[in-house]
């Protein structure tokens, strides 16, 4: 299944958002290939655990958004691009509503 990101509300429930390509979605994935194992240039993405869960602190969201934009240029057309677009939408939602959090979960 790979690494998946979702937005959760203050109640811990998954939040549904508008999909950048139309419709709605409640999770983002398909970007595992672009997650570096250990990169000083991408510290937020490098911190992701492919086997665990991580709730992104609010103060790291802007850094994470910049890193996602950086790796977006290396994404393959199709699922990788779409997954990163969804991830960007998740991060944006959390940056505008402090009661929401981005949670990454590995398998």
N, CA, C and O atoms as CSV, one atom per row, in Angstrom:
chain,resi,resn,atom,element,x,y,z
A,1,UNK,N,N,0.821,-1.195,0.000
A,1,UNK,CA,C,0.000,0.000,0.000
A,1,UNK,C,C,0.858,1.248,0.000
A,1,UNK,O,O,0.511,2.212,-0.683
A,2,UNK,N,N,1.966,1.279,0.737
A,2,UNK,CA,C,2.840,2.440,0.746
A,2,UNK,C,C,2.423,3.498,1.748
A,2,UNK,O,O,1.530,3.293,2.570
A,3,UNK,N,N,3.085,4.618,1.657
A,3,UNK,CA,C,2.843,5.748,2.537
A,3,UNK,C,C,1.596,6.500,2.093
A,3,UNK,O,O,1.412,6.771,0.907
A,4,UNK,N,N,0.741,6.835,3.056
A,4,UNK,CA,C,-0.496,7.553,2.777
A,4,UNK,C,C,-0.590,8.741,3.734
A,4,UNK,O,O,-0.220,8.637,4.903
A,5,UNK,N,N,-1.084,9.862,3.230
A,5,UNK,CA,C,-1.311,11.043,4.058
A,5,UNK,C,C,-2.804,11.336,4.089
A,5,UNK,O,O,-3.516,11.129,3.107
A,6,UNK,N,N,-3.256,11.815,5.225
A,6,UNK,CA,C,-4.655,12.212,5.359
A,6,UNK,C,C,-4.730,13.412,6.284
A,6,UNK,O,O,-3.782,13.723,7.006
A,7,UNK,N,N,-5.869,14.077,6.249
A,7,UNK,CA,C,-6.125,15.180,7.170
A,7,UNK,C,C,-7.120,14.689,8.203
A,7,UNK,O,O,-8.118,14.048,7.873
A,8,UNK,N,N,-6.834,14.999,9.458
A,8,UNK,CA,C,-7.746,14.656,10.542
A,8,UNK,C,C,-8.157,15.921,11.270
A,8,UNK,O,O,-7.373,16.858,11.426
A,9,UNK,N,N,-9.394,15.922,11.706
A,9,UNK,CA,C,-9.912,17.041,12.481
A,9,UNK,C,C,-9.574,16.893,13.947
A,9,UNK,O,O,-8.929,15.925,14.351
A,10,UNK,N,N,-10.009,17.851,14.740
A,10,UNK,CA,C,-9.746,17.839,16.175
A,10,UNK,C,C,-10.307,16.589,16.843
A,10,UNK,O,O,-9.803,16.161,17.881
A,11,UNK,N,N,-11.351,15.997,16.253
A,11,UNK,CA,C,-11.955,14.787,16.801
A,11,UNK,C,C,-11.229,13.510,16.380
A,11,UNK,O,O,-11.611,12.411,16.780
A,12,UNK,N,N,-10.166,13.666,15.560
A,12,UNK,CA,C,-9.388,12.527,15.103
A,12,UNK,C,C,-9.943,11.840,13.867
A,12,UNK,O,O,-9.352,10.879,13.373
A,13,UNK,N,N,-11.060,12.316,13.367
A,13,UNK,CA,C,-11.694,11.715,12.194
A,13,UNK,C,C,-11.076,12.254,10.908
A,13,UNK,O,O,-10.663,13.411,10.840
A,14,UNK,N,N,-11.020,11.399,9.895
A,14,UNK,CA,C,-10.515,11.775,8.576
A,14,UNK,C,C,-11.447,12.816,7.950
A,14,UNK,O,O,-12.670,12.719,8.055
A,15,UNK,N,N,-10.842,13.816,7.296
A,15,UNK,CA,C,-11.582,14.905,6.671
A,15,UNK,C,C,-11.571,14.718,5.153
A,15,UNK,O,O,-10.542,14.354,4.584
A,16,UNK,N,N,-12.692,14.960,4.502
A,16,UNK,CA,C,-12.797,14.891,3.049
A,16,UNK,C,C,-12.604,16.290,2.476
A,16,UNK,O,O,-13.181,17.260,2.968
A,17,UNK,N,N,-11.778,16.381,1.422
A,17,UNK,CA,C,-11.479,17.664,0.779
A,17,UNK,C,C,-11.830,17.605,-0.701
A,17,UNK,O,O,-12.081,16.533,-1.253
A,18,UNK,N,N,-11.843,18.778,-1.335
A,18,UNK,CA,C,-12.025,18.835,-2.784
A,18,UNK,C,C,-10.743,18.374,-3.463
A,18,UNK,O,O,-9.652,18.838,-3.134
A,19,UNK,N,N,-10.886,17.458,-4.410
A,19,UNK,CA,C,-9.745,16.956,-5.165
A,19,UNK,C,C,-9.321,18.010,-6.185
A,19,UNK,O,O,-10.179,18.594,-6.848
A,20,UNK,N,N,-8.013,18.270,-6.328
A,20,UNK,CA,C,-7.550,19.259,-7.308
A,20,UNK,C,C,-7.978,18.944,-8.747
A,20,UNK,O,O,-8.048,19.846,-9.583
A,21,UNK,N,N,-8.264,17.675,-9.037
A,21,UNK,CA,C,-8.662,17.319,-10.402
A,21,UNK,C,C,-10.166,17.074,-10.517
A,21,UNK,O,O,-10.643,16.595,-11.546
A,22,UNK,N,N,-10.903,17.399,-9.472
A,22,UNK,CA,C,-12.348,17.229,-9.479
A,22,UNK,C,C,-12.784,16.161,-8.497
A,22,UNK,O,O,-12.022,15.243,-8.194
A,23,UNK,N,N,-13.981,16.273,-8.008
A,23,UNK,CA,C,-14.494,15.321,-7.030
A,23,UNK,C,C,-13.957,15.621,-5.640
A,23,UNK,O,O,-13.578,16.752,-5.335
A,24,UNK,N,N,-13.931,14.595,-4.807
A,24,UNK,CA,C,-13.422,14.740,-3.444
A,24,UNK,C,C,-12.454,13.597,-3.140
A,24,UNK,O,O,-12.392,12.605,-3.866
A,25,UNK,N,N,-11.709,13.758,-2.060
A,25,UNK,CA,C,-10.774,12.717,-1.629
A,25,UNK,C,C,-10.549,12.840,-0.134
A,25,UNK,O,O,-10.831,13.878,0.464
A,26,UNK,N,N,-10.034,11.764,0.468
A,26,UNK,CA,C,-9.744,11.821,1.895
A,26,UNK,C,C,-8.347,11.290,2.235
A,26,UNK,O,O,-8.012,11.131,3.409
A,27,UNK,N,N,-7.538,11.019,1.215
A,27,UNK,CA,C,-6.163,10.567,1.447
A,27,UNK,C,C,-5.332,10.798,0.191
A,27,UNK,O,O,-5.860,10.887,-0.918
A,28,UNK,N,N,-4.039,10.891,0.388
A,28,UNK,CA,C,-3.094,11.066,-0.730
A,28,UNK,C,C,-2.021,9.997,-0.626
A,28,UNK,O,O,-1.578,9.644,0.467
A,29,UNK,N,N,-1.614,9.491,-1.775
A,29,UNK,CA,C,-0.565,8.480,-1.812
A,29,UNK,C,C,0.085,8.456,-3.175
A,29,UNK,O,O,-0.016,9.424,-3.930
A,30,UNK,N,N,0.749,7.364,-3.500
A,30,UNK,CA,C,1.408,7.168,-4.796
A,30,UNK,C,C,2.630,8.047,-5.011
A,30,UNK,O,O,3.023,8.297,-6.151
A,31,UNK,N,N,3.235,8.519,-3.922
A,31,UNK,CA,C,4.425,9.364,-4.053
A,31,UNK,C,C,5.637,8.771,-3.347
A,31,UNK,O,O,6.633,9.466,-3.143
A,32,UNK,N,N,5.569,7.506,-2.974
A,32,UNK,CA,C,6.644,6.863,-2.210
A,32,UNK,C,C,8.017,6.975,-2.876
A,32,UNK,O,O,9.015,7.203,-2.191
A,33,UNK,N,N,8.078,6.820,-4.176
A,33,UNK,CA,C,9.350,6.857,-4.889
A,33,UNK,C,C,10.069,8.191,-4.676
A,33,UNK,O,O,11.295,8.249,-4.762
A,34,UNK,N,N,9.332,9.245,-4.405
A,34,UNK,CA,C,9.908,10.580,-4.293
A,34,UNK,C,C,10.299,10.963,-2.865
A,34,UNK,O,O,10.820,12.055,-2.637
A,35,UNK,N,N,10.051,10.070,-1.908
A,35,UNK,CA,C,10.387,10.345,-0.514
A,35,UNK,C,C,11.832,9.912,-0.266
A,35,UNK,O,O,12.151,8.727,-0.365
A,36,UNK,N,N,12.703,10.865,0.054
A,36,UNK,CA,C,14.118,10.519,0.261
A,36,UNK,C,C,14.323,9.803,1.587
A,36,UNK,O,O,13.630,10.079,2.566
A,37,UNK,N,N,15.271,8.890,1.613
A,37,UNK,CA,C,15.591,8.164,2.840
A,37,UNK,C,C,16.276,9.085,3.850
A,37,UNK,O,O,15.980,9.035,5.044
A,38,UNK,N,N,17.183,9.916,3.371
A,38,UNK,CA,C,17.913,10.822,4.263
A,38,UNK,C,C,18.520,11.926,3.422
A,38,UNK,O,O,19.609,11.776,2.867
A,39,UNK,N,N,17.807,13.035,3.332
A,39,UNK,CA,C,18.289,14.136,2.516
A,39,UNK,C,C,18.322,15.422,3.338
A,39,UNK,O,O,17.284,15.863,3.832
A,40,UNK,N,N,19.503,16.032,3.493
A,40,UNK,CA,C,19.573,17.291,4.233
A,40,UNK,C,C,18.805,18.416,3.533
A,40,UNK,O,O,18.427,19.398,4.171
A,41,UNK,N,N,18.575,18.277,2.228
A,41,UNK,CA,C,17.834,19.286,1.485
A,41,UNK,C,C,16.323,19.153,1.658
A,41,UNK,O,O,15.576,20.091,1.379
A,42,UNK,N,N,15.878,17.986,2.117
A,42,UNK,CA,C,14.444,17.710,2.284
A,42,UNK,C,C,14.193,17.099,3.670
A,42,UNK,O,O,13.764,15.949,3.764
A,43,UNK,N,N,14.456,17.854,4.745
A,43,UNK,CA,C,14.376,17.268,6.086
A,43,UNK,C,C,12.972,16.833,6.503
A,43,UNK,O,O,12.833,15.833,7.208
A,44,UNK,N,N,11.940,17.546,6.092
A,44,UNK,CA,C,10.577,17.154,6.486
A,44,UNK,C,C,10.176,15.853,5.802
A,44,UNK,O,O,9.640,14.955,6.452
A,45,UNK,N,N,10.426,15.741,4.503
A,45,UNK,CA,C,10.108,14.505,3.789
A,45,UNK,C,C,10.996,13.357,4.253
A,45,UNK,O,O,10.541,12.215,4.324
A,46,UNK,N,N,12.249,13.644,4.568
A,46,UNK,CA,C,13.162,12.602,5.046
A,46,UNK,C,C,12.735,12.052,6.402
A,46,UNK,O,O,13.094,10.931,6.765
A,47,UNK,N,N,11.969,12.841,7.149
A,47,UNK,CA,C,11.529,12.412,8.477
A,47,UNK,C,C,10.388,11.407,8.422
A,47,UNK,O,O,10.048,10.809,9.443
A,48,UNK,N,N,9.792,11.210,7.255
A,48,UNK,CA,C,8.665,10.284,7.141
A,48,UNK,C,C,9.125,8.850,7.351
A,48,UNK,O,O,10.152,8.424,6.823
A,49,UNK,N,N,8.345,8.118,8.128
A,49,UNK,CA,C,8.638,6.714,8.411
A,49,UNK,C,C,7.717,5.852,7.549
A,49,UNK,O,O,6.499,5.894,7.725
A,50,UNK,N,N,8.275,5.070,6.619
A,50,UNK,CA,C,7.425,4.265,5.742
A,50,UNK,C,C,6.671,3.151,6.471
A,50,UNK,O,O,5.831,2.480,5.872
A,51,UNK,N,N,6.963,2.949,7.758
A,51,UNK,CA,C,6.313,1.880,8.519
A,51,UNK,C,C,5.541,2.395,9.732
A,51,UNK,O,O,4.861,1.620,10.404
A,52,UNK,N,N,5.637,3.675,10.016
A,52,UNK,CA,C,4.990,4.217,11.202
A,52,UNK,C,C,3.999,5.317,10.869
A,52,UNK,O,O,3.583,5.488,9.723
A,53,UNK,N,N,3.633,6.055,11.907
A,53,UNK,CA,C,2.683,7.158,11.743
A,53,UNK,C,C,3.328,8.431,12.268
A,53,UNK,O,O,4.030,8.412,13.279
A,54,UNK,N,N,3.085,9.540,11.570
A,54,UNK,CA,C,3.644,10.822,11.983
A,54,UNK,C,C,2.621,11.913,11.756
A,54,UNK,O,O,2.120,12.080,10.644
A,55,UNK,N,N,2.309,12.652,12.799
A,55,UNK,CA,C,1.460,13.831,12.698
A,55,UNK,C,C,2.386,15.026,12.527
A,55,UNK,O,O,3.260,15.269,13.359
A,56,UNK,N,N,2.190,15.768,11.450
A,56,UNK,CA,C,3.072,16.886,11.128
A,56,UNK,C,C,2.738,18.065,12.030
A,56,UNK,O,O,1.599,18.533,12.030
A,57,UNK,N,N,3.712,18.556,12.802
A,57,UNK,CA,C,3.461,19.741,13.624
A,57,UNK,C,C,3.141,20.950,12.741
A,57,UNK,O,O,3.690,21.092,11.649
A,58,UNK,N,N,2.259,21.809,13.218
A,58,UNK,CA,C,1.849,22.979,12.443
A,58,UNK,C,C,3.048,23.804,11.980
A,58,UNK,O,O,3.062,24.303,10.855
A,59,UNK,N,N,4.048,23.948,12.839
A,59,UNK,CA,C,5.195,24.783,12.488
A,59,UNK,C,C,6.094,24.166,11.410
A,59,UNK,O,O,7.026,24.822,10.944
A,60,UNK,N,N,5.831,22.913,11.003
A,60,UNK,CA,C,6.623,22.278,9.934
A,60,UNK,C,C,5.860,22.203,8.606
A,60,UNK,O,O,6.411,21.772,7.593
A,61,UNK,N,N,4.594,22.626,8.616
A,61,UNK,CA,C,3.770,22.513,7.412
A,61,UNK,C,C,4.296,23.338,6.244
A,61,UNK,O,O,4.299,22.861,5.110
A,62,UNK,N,N,4.737,24.552,6.495
A,62,UNK,CA,C,5.259,25.399,5.409
A,62,UNK,C,C,6.497,24.777,4.781
A,62,UNK,O,O,6.654,24.789,3.560
A,63,UNK,N,N,7.374,24.235,5.618
A,63,UNK,CA,C,8.569,23.551,5.103
A,63,UNK,C,C,8.174,22.331,4.274
A,63,UNK,O,O,8.735,22.085,3.207
A,64,UNK,N,N,7.210,21.577,4.775
A,64,UNK,CA,C,6.749,20.397,4.054
A,64,UNK,C,C,6.143,20.795,2.709
A,64,UNK,O,O,6.381,20.128,1.702
A,65,UNK,N,N,5.369,21.868,2.687
A,65,UNK,CA,C,4.770,22.334,1.427
A,65,UNK,C,C,5.852,22.693,0.416
A,65,UNK,O,O,5.730,22.356,-0.762
A,66,UNK,N,N,6.901,23.367,0.856
A,66,UNK,CA,C,7.987,23.742,-0.044
A,66,UNK,C,C,8.719,22.503,-0.569
A,66,UNK,O,O,9.098,22.456,-1.739
A,67,UNK,N,N,8.914,21.511,0.288
A,67,UNK,CA,C,9.595,20.291,-0.145
A,67,UNK,C,C,8.748,19.491,-1.133
A,67,UNK,O,O,9.280,18.922,-2.086
A,68,UNK,N,N,7.444,19.445,-0.913
A,68,UNK,CA,C,6.557,18.753,-1.855
A,68,UNK,C,C,6.613,19.448,-3.214
A,68,UNK,O,O,6.666,18.784,-4.249
A,69,UNK,N,N,6.603,20.778,-3.214
A,69,UNK,CA,C,6.717,21.524,-4.474
A,69,UNK,C,C,8.049,21.220,-5.157
A,69,UNK,O,O,8.120,21.150,-6.384
A,70,UNK,N,N,9.095,21.041,-4.364
A,70,UNK,CA,C,10.414,20.756,-4.915
A,70,UNK,C,C,10.467,19.393,-5.594
A,70,UNK,O,O,11.022,19.276,-6.686
A,71,UNK,N,N,9.905,18.363,-4.974
A,71,UNK,CA,C,9.955,17.027,-5.568
A,71,UNK,C,C,8.909,16.858,-6.671
A,71,UNK,O,O,8.987,15.915,-7.459
A,72,UNK,N,N,7.952,17.746,-6.728
A,72,UNK,CA,C,6.885,17.655,-7.747
A,72,UNK,C,C,7.465,17.644,-9.157
A,72,UNK,O,O,6.921,16.987,-10.045
A,73,UNK,N,N,8.554,18.360,-9.366
A,73,UNK,CA,C,9.159,18.431,-10.708
A,73,UNK,C,C,9.718,17.079,-11.161
A,73,UNK,O,O,9.913,16.859,-12.356
A,74,UNK,N,N,9.978,16.172,-10.208
A,74,UNK,CA,C,10.496,14.848,-10.535
A,74,UNK,C,C,9.405,13.778,-10.610
A,74,UNK,O,O,9.691,12.607,-10.858
A,75,UNK,N,N,8.158,14.190,-10.395
A,75,UNK,CA,C,7.050,13.229,-10.396
A,75,UNK,C,C,6.732,12.757,-11.805
A,75,UNK,O,O,6.793,13.521,-12.769
A,76,UNK,N,N,6.396,11.496,-11.896
A,76,UNK,CA,C,5.959,10.941,-13.175
A,76,UNK,C,C,4.510,11.366,-13.425
A,76,UNK,O,O,3.719,11.473,-12.487
A,77,UNK,N,N,4.169,11.608,-14.692
A,77,UNK,CA,C,2.771,11.944,-15.006
A,77,UNK,C,C,1.839,10.818,-14.543
A,77,UNK,O,O,2.193,9.641,-14.597
A,78,UNK,N,N,0.678,11.192,-14.100
A,78,UNK,CA,C,-0.296,10.203,-13.653
A,78,UNK,C,C,-0.389,10.142,-12.146
A,78,UNK,O,O,-0.502,11.183,-11.498
A,79,UNK,N,N,-0.346,8.943,-11.563
A,79,UNK,CA,C,-0.568,8.787,-10.129
A,79,UNK,C,C,0.391,9.577,-9.235
A,79,UNK,O,O,-0.042,10.135,-8.227
A,80,UNK,N,N,1.684,9.637,-9.578
A,80,UNK,CA,C,2.617,10.395,-8.727
A,80,UNK,C,C,2.256,11.874,-8.696
A,80,UNK,O,O,2.180,12.471,-7.622
A,81,UNK,N,N,2.035,12.466,-9.860
A,81,UNK,CA,C,1.654,13.881,-9.896
A,81,UNK,C,C,0.353,14.109,-9.140
A,81,UNK,O,O,0.236,15.053,-8.360
A,82,UNK,N,N,-0.618,13.243,-9.375
A,82,UNK,CA,C,-1.911,13.381,-8.717
A,82,UNK,C,C,-1.771,13.230,-7.206
A,82,UNK,O,O,-2.391,13.975,-6.447
A,83,UNK,N,N,-0.958,12.270,-6.767
A,83,UNK,CA,C,-0.731,12.085,-5.337
A,83,UNK,C,C,-0.099,13.299,-4.687
A,83,UNK,O,O,-0.486,13.687,-3.584
A,84,UNK,N,N,0.868,13.902,-5.359
A,84,UNK,CA,C,1.506,15.100,-4.814
A,84,UNK,C,C,0.562,16.297,-4.845
A,84,UNK,O,O,0.598,17.133,-3.942
A,85,UNK,N,N,-0.278,16.391,-5.865
A,85,UNK,CA,C,-1.273,17.470,-5.903
A,85,UNK,C,C,-2.242,17.337,-4.728
A,85,UNK,O,O,-2.607,18.327,-4.094
A,86,UNK,N,N,-2.649,16.104,-4.453
A,86,UNK,CA,C,-3.528,15.871,-3.305
A,86,UNK,C,C,-2.808,16.187,-1.997
A,86,UNK,O,O,-3.389,16.793,-1.096
A,87,UNK,N,N,-1.550,15.780,-1.893
A,87,UNK,CA,C,-0.778,16.070,-0.687
A,87,UNK,C,C,-0.664,17.574,-0.479
A,87,UNK,O,O,-0.795,18.053,0.647
A,88,UNK,N,N,-0.424,18.317,-1.542
A,88,UNK,CA,C,-0.371,19.780,-1.443
A,88,UNK,C,C,-1.697,20.349,-0.958
A,88,UNK,O,O,-1.721,21.286,-0.160
A,89,UNK,N,N,-2.796,19.786,-1.438
A,89,UNK,CA,C,-4.124,20.240,-1.001
A,89,UNK,C,C,-4.340,19.948,0.482
A,89,UNK,O,O,-4.927,20.761,1.196
A,90,UNK,N,N,-3.869,18.789,0.949
A,90,UNK,CA,C,-3.976,18.456,2.366
A,90,UNK,C,C,-3.218,19.463,3.219
A,90,UNK,O,O,-3.730,19.961,4.222
A,91,UNK,N,N,-2.001,19.751,2.806
A,91,UNK,CA,C,-1.161,20.690,3.551
A,91,UNK,C,C,-1.793,22.081,3.557
A,91,UNK,O,O,-1.830,22.746,4.593
A,92,UNK,N,N,-2.283,22.514,2.413
A,92,UNK,CA,C,-2.922,23.832,2.321
A,92,UNK,C,C,-4.119,23.940,3.258
A,92,UNK,O,O,-4.308,24.964,3.914
A,93,UNK,N,N,-4.926,22.883,3.321
A,93,UNK,CA,C,-6.087,22.892,4.217
A,93,UNK,C,C,-5.644,23.062,5.667
A,93,UNK,O,O,-6.270,23.798,6.429
A,94,UNK,N,N,-4.574,22.385,6.041
A,94,UNK,CA,C,-4.081,22.466,7.415
A,94,UNK,C,C,-3.432,23.813,7.721
A,94,UNK,O,O,-3.452,24.266,8.866
A,95,UNK,N,N,-2.865,24.445,6.718
A,95,UNK,CA,C,-2.267,25.773,6.922
A,95,UNK,C,C,-3.328,26.844,7.135
A,95,UNK,O,O,-3.059,27.869,7.762
A,96,UNK,N,N,-4.525,26.615,6.622
A,96,UNK,CA,C,-5.587,27.616,6.757
A,96,UNK,C,C,-6.541,27.312,7.909
A,96,UNK,O,O,-7.298,28.191,8.323
A,97,UNK,N,N,-6.522,26.094,8.433
A,97,UNK,CA,C,-7.400,25.709,9.545
A,97,UNK,C,C,-6.569,24.989,10.595
A,97,UNK,O,O,-6.288,23.799,10.458
A,98,UNK,N,N,-6.180,25.692,11.624
A,98,UNK,CA,C,-5.265,25.136,12.620
A,98,UNK,C,C,-5.836,23.965,13.415
A,98,UNK,O,O,-5.095,23.304,14.142
A,99,UNK,N,N,-7.138,23.692,13.295
A,99,UNK,CA,C,-7.704,22.543,14.003
A,99,UNK,C,C,-7.559,21.255,13.199
A,99,UNK,O,O,-7.995,20.193,13.643
A,100,UNK,N,N,-6.941,21.347,12.005
A,100,UNK,CA,C,-6.696,20.185,11.175
A,100,UNK,C,C,-5.221,19.814,11.228
A,100,UNK,O,O,-4.364,20.681,11.398
A,101,UNK,N,N,-4.922,18.517,11.081
A,101,UNK,CA,C,-3.539,18.046,11.057
A,101,UNK,C,C,-3.345,17.081,9.907
A,101,UNK,O,O,-4.264,16.357,9.524
A,102,UNK,N,N,-2.118,17.077,9.350
A,102,UNK,CA,C,-1.740,16.090,8.344
A,102,UNK,C,C,-1.102,14.918,9.079
A,102,UNK,O,O,-0.215,15.101,9.913
A,103,UNK,N,N,-1.563,13.716,8.762
A,103,UNK,CA,C,-1.026,12.514,9.379
A,103,UNK,C,C,-0.551,11.589,8.249
A,103,UNK,O,O,-1.306,11.275,7.329
A,104,UNK,N,N,0.702,11.165,8.339
A,104,UNK,CA,C,1.260,10.187,7.405
A,104,UNK,C,C,1.253,8.832,8.084
A,104,UNK,O,O,1.596,8.709,9.260
A,105,UNK,N,N,0.861,7.824,7.338
A,105,UNK,CA,C,0.864,6.459,7.890
A,105,UNK,C,C,1.516,5.529,6.885
A,105,UNK,O,O,1.156,5.519,5.708
A,106,UNK,N,N,2.466,4.755,7.352
A,106,UNK,CA,C,3.114,3.757,6.520
A,106,UNK,C,C,2.452,2.409,6.691
A,106,UNK,O,O,1.552,2.238,7.514
A,107,UNK,N,N,2.909,1.455,5.902
A,107,UNK,CA,C,2.298,0.126,6.030
A,107,UNK,C,C,3.194,-0.873,6.683
A,107,UNK,O,O,2.809,-2.029,6.855
